[in-house]
Amino acid sequence: SPASSPVLGGRGRAAAVVVAAGGSSSPQGHGFRRVTLTKPTFCHYCTDFIWGLAGYQCEVCNFMSHEKCLKNVKIPCSCIAPSLVRVPVAHCFGPPGHYKRKFCTVCRKSLESSAFRCEVCELHVHTDCVVFACSDCRQCHQDGHQDQDIYHHHWREGNLSSSARCEVCKKTCGSSEVLSGMRCEWCGILAHAACYIIVTPECTFGRLGNMILPPSCVQLFSRNFSKLHCFRISENLQTESDEDDDVDGSTHGSPKDVQISADSSKQTLKIFDGNDAVKRNQFRLISVPRIAKNEEVVEAALRAYYINNDHQDYELQTFTQQALLSDDVINRNDAAEDSNLGSVFRESVPEAWIIRAKPKDEEVIRIYPAWLKVGMAYVSLRVNKDSTTQTVIKEVLPLLGRQTECLQNFKLVEVLMGSKQVQRMVLDNQELILNRLKDIRKTSIRQMNQTRFYIVQNSKSIVRVNLFVGGLPPQLSPEEYTNILKDELAIKTNVVSVSHVYQAQGAVVLEISCFSEAERIYMLVKDTTVNDKPLNAVVIPEVM
């Protein structure tokens, strides 16, 4: 959430950034450009009507502002939002639905079509914007590795009621016209975008604080379980792209794209962000002038994927059918076209392109210490073609003041902060870091923007998953329940034991000391019936 993390500015692109009256570009990663207004428009900062024909709009996230409000904008752009996440927590989206008078948190546009809503933190997002949403959901429990006594507000922007009032100035802070206003998802206080930054960071959970269990009091070993499993949210209506995190496909196109494509002076292009998008035929559409130069098209392609990096680090390669067969692409940009003098477009140029990162001999990566309890910090480290996981750990520990500790006590973890699932992978000690970065970018430029590296201290934790199984015949003995579970689920008694029995309800609680066995039993229960009655399972947290 914006308020619980330090503000990190991204490198803006000079051609896309309009400087405010003070002469400096926005520190929140926005790329404002002066636009001509053709319909009634409201400022996303002060929510007032923008009088006249001119306003300032961010080319990436569509944040609209008065000229006088530019210097006061505190809401970060969607392109730098992943860098502001303090603790990556995946969202818990229910089935897509239609939400009236709500706005998308990513593109800030009205939710006129099908959209997702997070059941935990009330994030609203278009179905084709969901992959660009941050994994900044409210952290409801710990997984055995964190201990925290102070809790900060978890701010969520917009979608407040029109009668909402600011906690600071007591004035109305809700709007039905634009995405504006802030709400803490823990204590429920409301504030303007200009006021929430002066609210005391510490959250006391509001009037119901005595009834709320803080995350440190709830422990849930959920490595193999998604939040849908933990919160019993229906999965049968989820779209097939849930695990794929797909973006706009060949059958998806906004009305705006269709309208622009009719303009003869512009050309609509399909942009893929890597090999994974090519295999799935998932692309984004951009519209650029036919006389646009290479760098302008690269900038537009990066903006389509909410990437705020320097456009000089990327290039566009033509997409051909050979790319599908050989898993390679042909770069048809010759030296003349790479210059600023040449135009990218001609009548014979293909309409599909792939964003590629230019190869580098060395890079600077950020390493985050996983043991921080409050705040967010990282150290920057330069890696080259010879840098391995072990050498990175060796160089990072002195920077974090832990140079006297043994290297074998630490590991480097790659974390992909997807909006629907946060994936963690421990890197091998001999893995070449630069090659790993190249592989991620080749797969997806977007995924690279959502990937972090954490240095984690090894710890021996006892695995204990409590699984509630219901739907069993009532009024049986513990031994009879155990025999039924052995017959129907083939439970392994060396890692599974019955800890509680509820005879009247026909339910038991299993204590499982193996992640893979817990996942196997959970998935098997969903398809198992006893006496023509389906079983059900719930992952139970442990209250500390």
N, C-alpha and C positions, 0 to 999 in steps of 0.2 A: 504494500500500500504506500502511496506517496509520502504520507506524513511519518511513517515509521522507518524511513530509510533516508540517507543523505542524498542530496540532489546531485546527480552526475550528468553533466552536459555532454552532448554528443557533438561531433564535428559536423557543422552544417555545411551545405553546399552553397557557395557564394551566389551562383546563378539562381538559386531557388529561394534565397532568404531575403526578405525585406527588412531593413533595419528600422528600428523604432525611432522616436523623436530624439532619444538620447544618443543615438548613433551606434548602438551595439545590438547584435542579434539576440534572439531569445535564448536564455540559458536553459530552457526546458526542452530543447531539441526540436522545436517547431520550425518549420520553414514557411514563414508568412509571405504571401504575395497579395498585392493590391488587386482586387477583383471588382468588376462591375456587377451590381446587384440588379436582378430582373424581377424579383418578387420580394415580399415583405420578409425581412431577416432580423434576427435577434442576436445580440452579443452573448457569447457563451461565458463570458467573465462576469458582467454586471447584469445580464439578462434583459437589458433595456433594448428598445427598438433602435436599429441603425438607420438614422435618417440620411437621406441623400442617396446617391447612386454608387458610392464607393465603400468598400469594407476590406478587411484584411483576413485572409483565409489561409490556414496551414495546408500545404499541398499534400501532406501525408495523412493527417487524422481529421481534416475538415474543421478544425477549431476556428470559429468565426469571432472576430473582435473589432471593436472600434479602434481607431488609431490611437486615441488617448488611453486605451486600456492595454495596449501591447506590452508596455514596460511593467505592468503589474501582474501579468499572467503567471500563475504558480502551478497550474496543472501541467504535468509532463506530457509530451507527445507519446503516442502509442509506440513509436519506433524505439524509444529509449526505456519504455516501461519495464522490459525484462531485466535491465541492469539495476533497477530500483527495488527488485524483490528481495526482501530480507530473508525469509524462510520459504523455499518453494513448497507450495501445497496445491495439489491439483483441485480443480473445481468438481462439483458434483451435479452435473447437468441431468435434469429429467428429460422426458420425451419432448420433442419440439412442439411449440404451440404458438398461438397468436396473442400478442400482448398489446393492448391499446394504450396510446399515449405514453409509450415507453421508447427509450433510445438505446442504440447499440453503444457499448462502452469503447469499442475499438474504432469504428468509423464515425461515431457520434450522430449517425442518421437515424431517422424514425424507423421503428420496427413495423413496417407495413406488411412484411411477409413473415414466413415462419421463422421462429427464433428459439434460442435456448435460454433457460434461466437456471442459475445455480441455486440449488435448494438450500445451501448453507449460507452464502454471502450475498444472495440476491443480485448477482451479476447478470445483466441481460446482454445478449450478443446475437448477431445474425448467424444463421447456419453456415454461411460462407466466410464469416469473420472469426469463427470460434478458434481456428488454429492459430490466430494471431493474438488471442487473449493471453494475458500473463497467468502464470500459475501462482496467483497471489490470494488464494482463498483463505478463509479464516482457519487458523490452526486450532482444532478442537481437542487434540490429544497429543501426547508424546509417544515416541516409539522405543523408549528405553535409553536414548542417547542424550536427552536434553533435560536440563533442570533450570527453571526460571522462576524468579520470585516477583519480578516487575513486568507488568503487561502494558503495552501501548494500545492506543486506539487503532482499530482496524477500519480505516476510512474507505468508503465506497462512494464514488461520484454519481450524482444525478438520480433521476427517476423518483424524486420526492413528490409528495402530495402538494397541491397548490397552496394549502393552508400551513405548510411547514414553516416554523419560525426558528431563526438563528439563536443558538445558545449564547452568543457573545453580544450581538447588537439588538436582539429581540425583534428584528424585522423579518418580513417574509423572505424565505430563502429557496422556496420551491418554484418550479416553473414547468408548465405543460408545453412550452414552445421549444425548449432546448435542453440539452444535458447540462445540468448545473446543480450546484449545492452539494454538500458532503454529509454523509451519515456514518457514524461509528456502528459497525455491525455487532459490537459487543454491548455497549451501554445505550445505544440508540440516540445519542445527542446529535443535533443537526446544526449545520453552520454554513455560511457562505464560503465560496472559494477563497475570498480575501480574509475571512475571519478564522478559518479552521487552523491556520498555521500558528495562531497565538493561543490556541487552547492548550492547556497543560497536557503534555504527551502521555502521562500515565493514565491508564483507564482503570476505574474502580468497578466496572460492570454495572453501574447505574443502580436504580432502585431495587432491582432483583439480584443485586450482588450476592446476598446471603444464600440465594437459591441456585447460583451458577457454579458449576465445577470448572475451575481454571484448567487449561491444558496440562499443567504439571501434575494435576491430581488424577488425570485419566490416562492410563497406559494401554496402548493397543498395538500389539505386534501385527502390523498389517502389510508386511512386505509383499505378500502374494495376493493381497485382496485390494480391490479398488474401493473407492468410497461408496460406489453403488452397492457393494456387498455389505459394507458396514452400516449403511443407513437404510437398507432395504428399499431402494428406489427401483421402480419397475424398469427392466431392461428390454422387455419384449417389443417396445415401440421405438427403441433407439435406432438411429439410422445405421446403415452398414459401414459408414465411414468413421464410426466412433473410435476404433482402434487405429485407423489409418491416419486420422487428422488430416483429411483431404482438404484442398482448397477448391476454388472454382473449377468446375469441370467443363468438358466440351459442350455439355447441355445447359450450362449455367451462364447467363449473361444478364447484366443489369440493363434496365431500360435506357440508362444514360449511355451505356456502351453502344446500344443499337442506334440511338439518336446521333451519336457522334460519327459512327461509321458511315452515315449517309453524306457527310461533308466531304466533297471531292478534294479539298485542300489538306485533308488529314487521312491517316492510314491507321487502321486498327490491327494490332499485332498480338499474337499469342506468346506469352512469356512463361517458360518453364524455369524453375529454380534449381534443377538438378536431375540426376538420373532417376530418383524415386518418382518425381513428378512426371517424367517422360514415360516410365513404365505404367503408371496409373492413368496417363492422359489427363492430368490435372494441371491446369494453367490459369494464369491471370491475364486479363485483357487490358491493354493500354492503347491510348489514342495519341498519336504524335503527328506533327506536320510532316509532309512529304519531303520538305527541305531541311529537316532536322539533322544535326550532326551526331556523330557517334556518342559523344559524352552526354548530350542531351537525352538520347534514347536510353543510355545506361542509367542515368539519373531517374528517368521515369520508371524504368523496370525495377530499380531498387525501391522506389517509393511504393510501387504496387505490392511489394512484399514487406513493407514497413521496416526497411533497413536504412540506417542513418550513417553508414560507413562512407569513407571517401570513394567516390565513383572511379577514381584512377586505379583502385585496387581490383577492379572488375572489368570484364569484357563480355560482349555478346557473341555467341557462336551460333551459326545457322543450324537449324534443326532439319534433318533429312531422314528418310526412311532407313538409311544405313545406320542411324543412331540406334534404332530399335533392334537391329540384327547384330551389330558388332559392339554395342554398348559404348560407342564412341561417337563423337561429333566432328564435323569438318569446319574449321575456322576459315571462313571465306573473306574475312576482313583483311585486305592487303594493306601495305604501308601507306598508300595514298589515302585510303579510307580511315586509317587510324589518326591521321592528322585532323586538325580542326577545320581544314578547308573543304574537305569532301563531305558529300551528303551520303547518309546511310541508304536512302531509299531511291529505288528506280522501279520501273514497272516489272522487272524480272526478279526482284528480290523476294525471297520467300516470306511468308507471313508469320512463321513460327521461329522463335529464338530461345536460346538457353543462356541463363546467366552463369558465368564461370568466374571464379576467383583467380587472379593472375598468380602464378607460382612465385614463391619467395624462398630465399635461402635462409632467412631467419624471421622470427615473429616475436611479438610481445604478448604473453598470455597472463591472465589474472588467476591467482590461486587464492581461494577462500578458506580460512581456517574454520573447521566444522565445530570447534569447541567454544566459540563465542556464544555467550548467553544473551547478551543485549547488543543491539546495534548491528551494523554490517561493515565489514572491512575486508580488504584484500591486499595482496602484494603483487606487484608486476614483475615478471621475470622474462628475460629474453632467452629464447630457445633457438637452436640451429639444427642442422640435419643429424648431428651426433647426440643430441639431447634425448635421454631416456627418462622413463618414469623415476628410476632410482636417482639419477643425477638431479632431476628437478626437486625431489624431496630433500636431497642433500643441500641444495642451494636455498631452498625455502625456509628450512628450520632456523638457520641463524637470523633470517629477516624477521622471524616471529618470536625471537628470543628463546628458542628451545634448542640451541646448538649443542648442548651437552647430552641430549637424549639420543637413544639408539635409533638408527634408521629403520630397523626391522619392526619398530613399534608403530610405524605409520604406513599409510597407504594413500594412493591418489585415486580419487573417485570421480568419474565423469558423470555429470548429472544433466539429463535432458529435461528441461522444464516445460513439458507440454501442458496445455490447458486442461486436458482430461486425464493425464497420467504423468507423474514424475518418475522417470526411469533412471536408475542408478547402476553403474557398471564399474567394478574395480579394475583398474588398468594393471596389466602385467608389468613387473619391474623392468623388463628389458624392452618394452614397447617404445618405439620411436615416436616422440610427441608430435614432431612436425608432420610425419606421415599420417598420424591420427587426425590432425587438423585438416589435412588435404582430403582424407577419405570422407570426413563429415561434410565438408563443403561440396565435394563432388556429389554426395548423396542429396544434399539440400542446403542451400544458402540460408534458408529460413531456420532450419534446425541449428545451424552454427550460431545464429543470433540468440538462440534459446538454450545454449549449452554452457555449462560452467564446469570448473574443475575445483574440487574440494580436497584438502589434505585432512585426513581423518586418522585419529589415533585408534589403534587396534584395541578392542575390548572384548572380553569373554562374557557375553550375555546369555542368560538362560532363556531358551525359547519356550514360551508357554502360551498357547493359543486356546482360548475357551470358546467352544462351539456349542450353541444351543440347538438341539434337534427336537422338533415337535412333530405331531401327527402320528405318534405311536399309539398302540392300544393302551387304554387306561388300566389302572389297578393291577399292574404286574410287579413282580419283584425285581430288584436290581440285576440279579442273575439272568432273569428272563429277558430283560431289556438288552443286556450284554450279548446274549445269544442271538437275538434278532439282528443286532447291529453287525455281528460277525457274519451272519448268513446273508444279509442284504447289502452290506457295505464292505465286507471283508476287511474290517478294521484290524490294525496291527496292535496287539495287546502290549507289546514292548514299548510303544510310544503313545498309546491311547489308553486312557482310563476314564471311567465314569465317576465324576466328582459329585454330582447332585442328581437326585431323582425326584421328579414331580409326578407321582402316581395318578393323582386325580386328573391332571391335564394330559397325561400320556406324553411326557417330555423328559429329556435328560440333558445334562450338560457334560460335554466331553472335554477333558483336559489333554491337549495334544502337545508333544514336545518336538515336533518336526514340522517345518513349514510346508514341505511338499506333501506330506500326509494330510495336513489340515486342508490344503487346497484341493486335494483329490477327494476327500470326504465331502467337502462343501459342494463341489461340482456334481458329485454322484448323487447326493441327497435330492437335488432338484429334479432328477429323473427317476426317483425311486418311489414306489407305492407299497404300503403294507395294509393288507385287508381292504384293498381297493381305495385306500385313502392316501393321498400324496404326502410325503414328508416335506418339512421345511427346515431351513437352517439359518441361524443368525450368529454373526461374530460378536462376542460379548467383550466389552472393554473391562479393564480391571481398575477399580477405584483405589487410589493410593491412600 
